[in-house]
Amino acid sequence: MAKKTTKTDTQDDTNEEAISELVSEIESLTQSLQRERADSLNLRRRHEEEIAGLRNIVKTNVVKDLLPVIDNLDRSLKHVPKDLENNDYVKGVKAVVKQFEKSLESLGVQKIKTVDEPFDPTYHEAVAMEEGEGTKEVVSEELQSGYTVNGEVIRHAIVKVKML
């Protein structure tokens, strides 16, 4: 016996096809939305990284411009006469230098270690070599301080090196 096709069966088939098409379209739109969200997040992350990079560049340039000031203050303190070392004015200048150094530290600026450290051309620039008996190069004197910002050298330390 052959089954009779009724109008209701045809409508059910049409409804199932329409539902199937709608489900497929929903899945496609969901995937598109997820891609757009991922693109948006990536764009936001890239933008934030670029802004952070620009901040570091500006900070580095400002610090480079200020380094000669701290150098001159340090030089002036090295040449204070013995009889004026306890003078209030000299103590005030020393306090200003310490405050300046703390401000630089808060910006991520670090002074490069030099004296008695192994010579490292990544951080040190040698301008003189003292004779010694060893084979190991060690920094014997700092002529000008070097600095890093967030681990990146912004100025090499100028040093004398001795063989130990």
VMD Tcl script that draws the C-alpha trace (Angstrom):
set ca {
  {0.00 0.00 0.00}
  {1.35 3.32 -0.95}
  {1.24 6.07 1.55}
  {-0.66 9.10 0.51}
  {1.18 12.36 0.66}
  {-0.85 14.95 2.37}
  {-0.63 18.65 2.46}
  {0.54 18.50 6.10}
  {3.50 16.24 5.19}
  {4.62 18.69 2.50}
  {4.36 21.58 4.94}
  {6.40 19.63 7.53}
  {9.14 19.01 4.95}
  {9.16 22.69 3.98}
  {9.27 23.75 7.65}
  {12.17 21.37 8.35}
  {14.09 22.75 5.37}
  {13.43 26.33 6.52}
  {14.52 25.46 10.07}
  {17.64 23.77 8.73}
  {18.49 26.83 6.63}
  {17.92 29.14 9.60}
  {20.12 26.99 11.88}
  {22.83 27.01 9.23}
  {22.55 30.80 8.87}
  {22.70 31.25 12.67}
  {25.88 29.12 12.82}
  {27.42 31.15 10.00}
  {26.53 34.45 11.65}
  {27.83 33.20 15.02}
  {31.17 32.29 13.44}
  {31.35 35.70 11.73}
  {30.60 37.43 15.02}
  {33.29 35.43 16.80}
  {35.83 36.39 14.10}
  {34.84 40.05 14.40}
  {35.21 39.92 18.18}
  {38.65 38.29 17.87}
  {39.70 40.93 15.31}
  {38.46 43.68 17.62}
  {40.38 42.26 20.60}
  {43.54 41.90 18.51}
  {43.21 45.46 17.25}
  {42.72 46.78 20.80}
  {45.73 44.78 22.07}
  {47.94 46.02 19.20}
  {46.84 49.59 19.85}
  {47.68 49.32 23.56}
  {51.10 47.84 22.73}
  {51.81 50.70 20.32}
  {50.78 53.28 22.92}
  {53.03 51.61 25.52}
  {55.89 51.60 23.01}
  {55.41 55.30 22.29}
  {55.35 56.06 26.03}
  {58.67 54.23 26.44}
  {60.20 56.16 23.53}
  {59.07 59.50 24.98}
  {60.25 58.51 28.48}
  {63.63 57.42 27.12}
  {64.07 60.69 25.21}
  {63.18 62.78 28.26}
  {65.58 60.80 30.44}
  {68.37 61.19 27.84}
  {67.83 64.96 27.94}
  {68.03 64.99 31.75}
  {71.18 62.84 32.10}
  {73.62 65.73 31.54}
  {71.98 67.56 34.46}
  {72.53 64.66 36.85}
  {76.10 64.25 35.48}
  {76.89 67.89 36.24}
  {75.42 67.66 39.72}
  {77.51 64.54 40.39}
  {80.66 66.24 39.07}
  {80.07 69.28 41.24}
  {79.66 67.10 44.33}
  {82.93 65.28 43.58}
  {84.80 68.59 43.69}
  {83.41 70.01 46.91}
  {86.29 71.24 49.11}
  {86.83 69.24 52.31}
  {86.01 72.19 54.57}
  {82.57 72.61 52.89}
  {81.43 68.97 52.94}
  {79.17 69.51 55.95}
  {77.81 72.82 54.69}
  {74.00 72.98 54.55}
  {74.10 74.14 50.93}
  {76.14 71.10 49.89}
  {73.83 68.82 51.89}
  {70.90 70.35 50.03}
  {72.50 69.67 46.65}
  {73.17 66.06 47.72}
  {69.50 65.73 48.70}
  {68.44 67.06 45.29}
  {70.69 64.50 43.56}
  {69.19 61.68 45.65}
  {65.67 62.89 44.87}
  {66.54 63.05 41.17}
  {67.89 59.48 41.28}
  {64.72 58.24 43.03}
  {62.59 59.93 40.38}
  {64.62 58.25 37.64}
  {64.21 54.89 39.39}
  {60.45 55.35 39.52}
  {60.55 55.77 35.73}
  {62.36 52.44 35.36}
  {65.81 53.99 34.93}
  {68.67 51.99 36.42}
  {72.30 53.01 36.77}
  {74.68 50.50 35.19}
  {77.00 48.85 37.71}
  {80.62 49.48 36.87}
  {83.53 49.43 39.36}
  {84.77 45.89 40.12}
  {82.29 44.43 37.63}
  {83.46 42.30 34.69}
  {83.80 44.42 31.56}
  {80.74 43.94 29.35}
  {80.63 45.85 26.04}
  {76.84 45.62 26.16}
  {76.85 48.07 29.07}
  {80.36 49.55 29.19}
  {82.44 51.64 26.81}
  {86.14 51.34 27.62}
  {88.26 54.42 26.93}
  {91.43 53.31 28.74}
  {93.14 50.03 29.63}
  {95.37 49.57 32.67}
  {98.02 46.88 32.66}
  {97.59 43.93 34.96}
  {98.77 40.35 35.41}
  {95.52 38.50 34.77}
  {93.43 37.68 31.75}
  {90.07 38.87 33.06}
  {88.91 42.39 32.14}
  {87.37 44.23 35.10}
  {86.12 47.80 35.33}
  {88.51 49.77 37.53}
  {87.04 53.27 37.29}
  {83.83 54.90 36.10}
  {84.31 58.09 34.13}
  {80.65 58.63 33.22}
  {77.60 56.77 34.48}
  {75.56 54.63 32.13}
  {71.85 54.00 32.34}
  {69.18 51.54 31.22}
  {65.43 52.03 30.91}
  {63.44 48.85 31.40}
  {66.55 46.81 30.61}
  {67.44 48.73 27.42}
  {70.71 50.67 27.41}
  {70.11 54.37 26.80}
  {73.71 55.37 27.53}
  {76.75 53.16 28.00}
  {78.94 53.68 31.05}
  {82.31 55.12 30.09}
  {84.97 53.24 32.04}
  {88.62 52.34 32.51}
  {89.39 48.63 32.41}
  {92.07 46.68 34.26}
  {93.33 43.14 33.67}
  {92.98 40.94 36.76}
}
mol new
graphics top color blue
foreach p $ca { graphics top sphere $p radius 0.5 }
foreach p [lrange $ca 0 end-1] q [lrange $ca 1 end] { graphics top cylinder $p $q radius 0.2 }
display resetview
